[in-house]
Amino acid sequence: MIESAHLYLEDFITQGLFMESQHYNNPNTAKTHSQELENQDFEQLLSCVREIITKLNSQEINLKDSLSLYKQGVHTLSLAQKLLESAQLEFEELQNQF
């Protein structure tokens, strides 16, 4: 799921599908949003990625805003990947106990 979402984001950037997003362009808002992401669970992070993909899919964004959204999407996917790897490691450790 993580890899396909990452590829999906990359496809939107390379195909030039854009939309406007003031939220991700503001440096102060972007920092706050990044800090908020750190406290979210896996499902919430994937929901954020879906929201970003929807925004990119609307085709109403300029290049600067699309790159900002793309960066946010990659960061969000990275956080989700870390949570997924942590859960997988925990699952494997529990399996090894039995």
NORCOR-V321178 format. One line per field, one symbol per residue. ss: DSSP state (2 for helix, 1 for strand, 0 for the rest). psi: psi as a letter, one per 20 degrees, with the letter a starting at -180 (. if undefined). A space follows every 50 residues. Layout:
ss=???
psi=???
This chain:
ss=02222222222222200000022220222222222222000222222222 222222200000222222222222222222222222222222222220
psi=ggghhghgggghghikorrqnhgihohghggggghhhhjqrghhghgggh ggggghiikkqrgghhhggggggggghggggggghgggggghhhhii.
